[in-house]
Amino acid sequence: MVLAATMGLGAPAAAEPDAKALFAEHCAECHAENRLGGVGPALIPETLGRMWGPKLEAVIADGRPATQMPAFAETLATDQIAAIARYLEEPLPETPRWSVEDAMATRELSAEYKPADAPVFTADPMNITLVVETGDHHVSVLDGDTFEVLNRFPTPFAVHGGPKFSPDGRYVFVMSRDGWVQKYDIWSLQIVGQVRAGLNSRNIAMSGDGKWLAVANYLPQTLTILSTEDLSVQKVIDVTGPDGTPSRVSAVYQAPPRESFVLALKDVPQVWEVFYGANPPQMGFAHDYRMEPPVKPEPFPVRKITVSDIMDDFFFDLDYEHLIGASRDGEHGIVLDMVIGQEVANLDLPGMPHLGSGITWPWHDTTVMATPHLKGNTISVIDMESWKTVKEIETLGPGFFMRSHSTSPYVWADVFFGPNKDKMHIIDKESLEIVKTLDPAPGKVVAHVEFTKDGEEALVSIWEDDGAVIVYDAKTLEEIKRLPMRKPSGKYNVWNKISFEAGTSH
């Protein structure tokens, strides 16, 4: 340095930040050392989509609303953030693929599993509630009457999306962000087996007949169909737009009356419907009812509906005739008539609605749906006949989950983000007013409600590593007991889920 200054050459240029080392130190814990995803999504060009350059740097610097992505502006220098962004834009030496053969090679069925002829417990099997504990990657099996823990079993790393039950309520399937799908026998209280259906996955959906499980993948950009009987891979469907652009699958939903799965796509302005029934609709039903023209009938044919905007979050009416979709980047919703495959209405939904958490209930002479917003301090209530906003309920902050029960006069809505994350709003279904705000764990995240089978009790999570499930009397709103849990992120009652209870998300 002295020699350079003496010779008039100026100070040497600062060394370029070591992006790979910075990623390993600050990002790999959530996104994996190989960038293929863990708790967080894969960070490679194939999954970043439109997130490039300044947009990507802004996310690293400022974090991302409604996710666990923190802000690094105060931790990393501007040039370090830019270096990480450039590193993430670099393609991997080889684009990851995950074929039927790759998945099948991971399939493992437990040699110790012995199916029981009847439940091995005396609790009501229809009132079992599963609690996903992400703090140490386990699921607790609760008796919904006594709240005794009947069993606690390990799951794959970072379970994501709600577990899905077989139609008889006996089996449950859970999925992890790194693509593992696990089958568990509730009657026997035993793990049946597991298979890796993708490399970075979003959620799963169960077919109405209980035969098939669909897995939505970010990486590769596919939908994987599994047999629920033995977890064998039946088909892997590549997801691409009309011009060949690959798309991540944001989510997959079941539509039992239609005998289909419905896909939300992250990168293509289309809605896909994959049929699993014996008699899928025929080609030519409508000009926009496009199905792949097979030479001979292929299993799981695909219908592709073009829409006016990319929609990656869905809600359905109870008959599954209308799909309500919203883009995470938009300020409005779209109502899609699934019968004719056309948009029929636009919704006023400012503030990034979380439609996947929406619920419905009868109100006056109509049915309303309600959804929280991930960016706004409101809950939107919409008439499902006129598709007009009935009311915007002011809240103490953005929310993530809403729940109710057909026997309950109340809707429970959390305030997941911001300084009031420890609050839970109780809303009267008739007046659409907040009648009480609970504050059960000051300073801690209070979120996600599930009801017991009869709706008499409501279970609320303290979403912390040293958290708990709080059991409330759903009518008096008084606390009954607390069950210590390791970051109980979600609770799922067998009856409510298999009966498609109107107060819960599907």
N, C-alpha and C positions, 0 to 999 in steps of 0.2 A: 504493500500500500504506500509506504514512504517513497519507494523508488518510482512508482507511477506518478505520484504527486510532483516529485522533483523533476521528472522528465516532462511534466506538463501534459500528461496523458489523461488527467482527471481521475476521479474515483472509479474503481472497477464496478461493472454492472452487478446489481444484486442477483443472487442465484435464483433461478426459477423455483417456485415452490414444488415440492415433491408430492404430486397429486395422489399417487398410489399410496404413499405413506399416510397422507392426510385422510384419505378414504378409509384406510385400515383403522386409523385411530378414532375417527369420529362417526363413520357411517356403517362399517362392516357389522357391528353388533346387531343392527336391525335389517340390513340389506344383504348380508353375507359377503365374505371375502371375495367370492367369485362373481359378485354383483347379480346373482340369480334370485335373490330375495329370501327373506325369512319372515320376521314379524312385519317388515315393510316390503313393498313390491320390488321386483327385479328392476335394476337400473342399467339398462342397455338400450341401444337405439330402437330395437324392436318393440319395447314396451314403453318408451318415453313418449311415443306418438308425436304430438305437436309441441312438446315441452323441450324447446331448444334455446340456446344462447341466453339472452337477457331474462327470458321467462324462467329458465332453469336456475340461473344465478339468483333470481328473486326468491324462488322457493327455498333455496339453500339458506339465503340470508334471513328471510322473514318467516320461514316455516309455512305450514299449510293449514288453513282452517279446517276444522272437523276431522283432523287426523292426529296421529301421535308424532307427526313430523315437527321437531322443535326448530326455533330460529337460531342461526349460527352467526348472526351479524356481530354480536358482542364477543364471540369466541374466536372467529377467524377473520383474518384481514381480507380486504377486497380482492387482492391478487390470489389469495389462497382459495377463495370461493370460486373465482373464475377458473382456476386450475382444475378444481374438482369437477366443475361443469364440463370442461373440455374433456376430461378423462371419462366422464360418463357417456359422452357422445361417441367415444371410440367403440367401434364394433368389436365383439369378441373374435378370437381367431377363427372360431367356427360357430355358426348360428345354431343354437341348441334346438334339437328336435326331441320328440318323445313319442315314439310309435307304439302301436299295440304290443309289439314284441318287447319293447323297453319296459312298458308298464307291467306286462304279465311276468316279466323276470323278477319283479319286486313283490309279487303277490305271495302272502304267507298266511296260512290258516293255522290256528292254534291246535297243537296236538293234545293239549290238556282240556280243550273245550268239550263239555258233555251237555247236550241240550236237555233241559228238564221237561217233563210232561205237563207240569203246572208250575206256577210261581213258587219259588223256594222261600217266600216270605208270606206273612198273613195280611200285609197291607193291600189296599185296593189298587190293583195294577193300573187302573185308569186314572188314579190320582197320584201317580208317581211324578215327581218333578226333578229334572236334571239341572244341576248347577255347574256351569262351566267355570272352573277356577284357573284363570290364565297366569296367576302368580307362580304356580309350580306345575302347570300343565296336567291337571287332573279334572275329572268330573265326579261330583258327589251325587249319589242317588238318594233322594229324600222321599220318605213316607209323607204324602200330602196331608195326612190327618194328624199325625203326631210330630212331624218334622224331625224324626229320627233319621240319621244317616245310615242307610241300609248297606251301602257299599261306596267305595271311592277308588276309581280306577285311573291309571295313567293314560294320557292321550299323546298323540304326536305333538311336536313343538308348534306352539302358536295356533291353536284352534281358531278358525275364523268363519263367520256366518253361523246361523242357527243350525243345531242338529236337526236331522229329519227322521221321523218315526215311520215304521211300516204301518199300513192302514189298520192293522189289528193292535197296534201299540206295543207289540212284543220286542221288536228290534229297533235300535237307534243307530244312526250313522253320523259320524263327526268328520270334519275335514280341517286340515291344517293349511296354513298359507304356503307351505312348500309342497303341497299337492297330495299328501297322504290322506287316504280315506280309511276310516276304522269302523268296523261293525261290532256292535255290542248287544248281547242278549240280556234284556232286562229281567225276564223270568228266571234265568239261570244265574244272573249277576256275574257274567263271564264275558271276556273279550273273545270274539269269534275269529277275527283276522283283520288284515289290512292290506292295502295296495296303494302304490303311488300312481295317481291318475294324471299328474301333470308336474311341472317344475315350479310354477308359481300360480296359485289358484285363488279363486274369489269366494265361491260358495257352491252348494249342492242343492239339487231338487229331487224329490221322490215322485215317481209316476203314480197316477191315481190307482192303478191296479197293484202297486207295490212291487212290480217286477224289475223296474229299472231305476237307476240313479244317474242323474246327469251332473257332470262336474264342469263348472265354468273356469276356463284357464286364461290367465294373462300371458303365460309362457309355457309352451308355445301357444300361439293364438288359435285355440281349438276348443271344441266341446267333446268331452269324453263320456261315453255311455258305458255304465257298468251293470252287470247282473247283480241284483241284490242277494240272490241265493248264495253265490260263491265268490263274489267280487271279481269275476272274470271280466275282461275288457271286451265289449261287444263291438264297439266302433269308435273311431276317433275322427271327428269332422273338422276339417280345416275351415276357418272362418275368414272370408275375404269379401271385399266389396265388388261391385260390378267391373271395376277397372283392375281388379287383382290386388288391391291394397289390403294387406292383412289387418285384422282388427282383434284387439283384446276383447274378451267377453267379460263385461263388468259384472253381470249376474245372470243366473238362470232361475226361472220360476216355473212352478207346476201350474197347469191349467186343467184340472181333472175333468170338467165337463167337456172339454175339447179334446181330451186324450192327447195332450201335447205338452211340450216344454216351450217356454217363450224366453228368448235371449235378449238381453240388453247389451248393445255393442258400444265400445268406447271410442272407436275411430271411424265408424262408417254410419251414415244416416239411413240405417235400415233397422227393422225389427225382424228377427228370425223366429219362426215357429217350427219346431221339430216334432213330428208326429210319431207316437209309439203304438197307437191302436191298430187293430186288425184291418180297419177300413178307413184309411186316411182320405181326406177330400180329394176329388179328382181335379186334374188340370182343367183350365178353362172356366172355372167357377166365376171369375171376374177378370177383367183385363189386367189387374194388378195382383192377381193371385198366382204368383209364379212359383212353380215347383221344379226341381231338377228333373229333366225328362229321362228317366231310366230306360234302358233297352229292355230290361226285365225288372219286376218290382224289387226295389232295394229296401232294406229295413231303415227305419228312421228317416223318411223323406223330409226335405226342408222346403218351407214356404218363406219367401223373402219379400217383405213389404217395405217399400221406399217411403221415408218420412221426410218432413221439411227441415229437421234439425237432428243432430246427434242426441240421443236420449240414453242416459246410462243409469237411470233409477226409475223403477216402475211401481205402480199400484194398480190393482184390479178391482172392479166391482164384484159383488158376491156371485154373479152369474158368469163371470169371466167373459162377458161380451164386450166390455170396454176396458181398454188399457189407458191409464193416465201416466204420462211420462214427463220427465223434466231433465233438461241438460244441466249439469253441474255448473256450466258457465253462463247459463241463461237466467232470465227473470220471469219466465212464464212456463206454463205446462201445456201439453198437447193431449187431447182426448182422441184415441184411435179406436174406431169401431172394428173389432177383430173379425166380425162376420163378413163385412164387405171390404175390409182392408183399406179403409180411408179415414183421414182425419175429419172429425166432425165438430170439434170445438177447441178453443184456446182458453186457458185458465190464467187468472191473475195470481201468480205465485212468486212474488219478489222475495229475495233473501235466501236462495238456495234451499228449496224444500227437500226434506228427507222423506221421500214418498215411500221408501221401503219400510218405514215405521208407521205409515198411515193406518188409521182405523175408521170404521163406520159405525153408525147407530141410527135408529129411527128418531126423527125429530119433526114434531108437528105432523104434517101429512106427507112427508117426504123422507128420504134417507140422506144423511150428510156424511161426508168424509172429512177428516181433519188430519193435518200434517204439521209437524214442527219444522222450523227453519234453522239451517246450520249457520247462517250469517245474520239473521234478523231476530229481534226480540218479540216475535209474534208466533201465534199458531193460527193457520188459515183453516176456516171451516167453510166447506163448499157444498152447495146443493147438487146432488148427483142426478137430478132431472134437468134442471136449467143450466147446470155447470157454472152458476154464478156464485161469487163469494158471499156467504151469509154474514160472516163476521171475521175480523182479525182480532184475536185475543192477545192483549199486551202481556208479555211475560218479563221476568227479571233477567233474561238473557237467552241466547240461542240454545235450542234443545236438540236432543238426539233421538229419544225414545218416547212413545206414547202407548198406553195400554188401558183397556177397560174390560168389562165382562158384561154379558147380556143381563145378568142379575143385578148389576151395580148401577147406581144413579150417577156415578162419577167417572171422569177420565183422569188418569194420573199422567203427568207430564214432567219430565226432568228438565233441569237447566244445566246442561252438560258442560257448557263452555263459559269461561269468564269468572269473575269474582263471586258469582252466586251459584257456583257449581255444587254447593252443598244443599241446595233447595229442591223441593219437590212440590209442584203445583197440583192442587185438587180442583177439578173443574166440574161444575154441575152441568149434566148433559142437557137439561131443559133450558136453563137460563143462559148457558154458555158463558158463565162468569166464574172466575176463580173464587172459590169459597173458603179455601184454606191453603196455606203454604207451610209445608213441613220443613223442619231444620234438624234432622236427626243426628248429624255428625258434623258439627261446625268445622269449616275449613277443608273438609274432605269431599271427594266426588261422590255424589249420591245419584244413582241412575238405574234405569231398566226395572220395570215392574212386571211381575207375572202373578196371575191369580190361581188359586186352587180350583179344582174341578167345579165345585158348586159356587165359586165366586165369593165365599165367605171371608177368605183371607187374601191379603195382597202381600207379595214378597218383593222387597226393595233391596238393591245392592249398595253397600258401601264399597265403591270401586277402588280399593286400595290393597296393597300387598298384605297389610294386616287388617283386612276388611271384615265384613260380615254380611249375612243376609238378615234383614230385619223383617219380622212377621208382624203385619198389622191386621187389626179387625177392619175389614173393608167397609163396614157401615159406620162404626163409631170413629174410625180413623185413629184409634188408640193402639200403641205398640203392645204386642203380646210377648215377643221374645227376640233375642238376637242369637244367630248361629255364626260363630267365628269361621271365616273362610279366607282363602288366599286369592285376593283380587277376583271376586265373583262377577265376571263380566256379563253373564246372561243366565236366565232361568227359563225352563221350558217344561210346561205341564203336558203330560201325554194326552189327556182328554181334550184340552183346549186346542192342541195342535192337530190331532187327527180328525176332530169334529169341525175344524175350520171355524172356531168360535169367532164371532164378528168383532169382538173387542181386541183380538190379537192380530199381529201381522202374519201373513202367510208366505 
